[in-house]
Amino acid sequence: MTDASTSETRRILVLGGTGTIGRATVAELVKRGYEVVCIARPQAGVGGQLTQEKTAQLLQGTEVCFGDVKDPKFLAEQVFKNRQFYGVVSCLASRTGEPDDTWAIDYQAHMDVLSLAKESGVKQIVLLSAICVQKPRLAFQHAKLAFEKALRESGLIYSIVRPTAYFKSLAGQVAKIQNGKPFYLFGDGTLTACKPISDPDLAAYIVDCLEDASLQNKILPIGGPGPALTPLEQGEYLFKLLDCPPRFKSVPPGFLNAIATVLGGIAKIVPSLAAKAELARIGHYYATESMLVYDAETGRYDADATPETGKDTLFEYYQRLVDGSEEAERGDFAVF
């Protein structure tokens, strides 16, 4: 155990606390007895639908500072001033992955927090990153890597958590199948695989990083309970769960790449299309790259080398979606 369990102050600053993973992390911190301060936008959540009152209810048991995490003055004067934090936990990420957005959030906002954290005596930072930065081709991956490097070189205790895939990112087609539509696959559905992890299991792992020295000063790829699942296996299970004949529709992965190429070319004349071109590139990346540990020497993804944690499985989550005991909450953008 580190100083977080014995320090006179157990105050933790949380970034990105209104997202599904952020909320689970906040709940885990509160459960373990930490004093939690969250930064939230005045209109938070998907599409800015959360009022300040609703945000405060979601983050019950915490102190919420409403403001713009991209504003260094707000951070200095309303968050760090007159507060001493032991650590910072960041579940903050760009909502779109578009270049301007991702460099403002995934890099610069984090850099501003890091600077203030060092000045104010913060001891430890836990960063929720992404496993896809192993093979960076996209703007958000480069932005995340740039901050990861700064954090590693900061002199603070750090943990960089790189999850595989989230349950919510694999839930988009459940309702469509329930409505009689086919399950869409890229290629034959076996191009990629992942070890999905639930929000509560990931939250517990993130908070463990504050307390377990073996998880500190490390980059930590992590998945949920195995085995690794392909999109085809996910679809087959859903059809079996719903007791209906399998109906798959294949989409060539090159389709998204072609869209990105065309939009990228037009964007030289119409700059506003550059963001849409990047979104198409993001879609193509996830259609063709596994969310598992990547072995650079062999050029292959290795499911056996991808660590696991927790007990929640994707198929149990699908069961809860189908029986109505849980609803899928997804982000602003999705491929399907």
Secondary structure, DSSP 4 states (H G I P E B T S, - for coil): --GGGT-S--EEEEESTTSHHHHHHHHHHHHTT-EEEEEE-SSBSGGG-B-HHHHHHHTTTSEEEES-TT-HHHIIIIIITT---SEEEE----SS--HHHHIIIIIIIHHHHHHHHHHHT--EEEEE--GGGGS--SHHHHHHHHHHHHHHTSSSEEEEEEE-EEGGGG-TTHHHHHTTPPEEEETTS-S--B-EE-HHHHHHHHHHHHH-GGGSSEEEEEB-SSS-B-HHHHHHHHHHHTT----EEEE-THHHHHHHHHHHHHTTTSGGGHHHHHHHHHHHHHHHS-BSEEETTTTEEESTTS-B--S--HHHHHHHHHHTSS-----S----
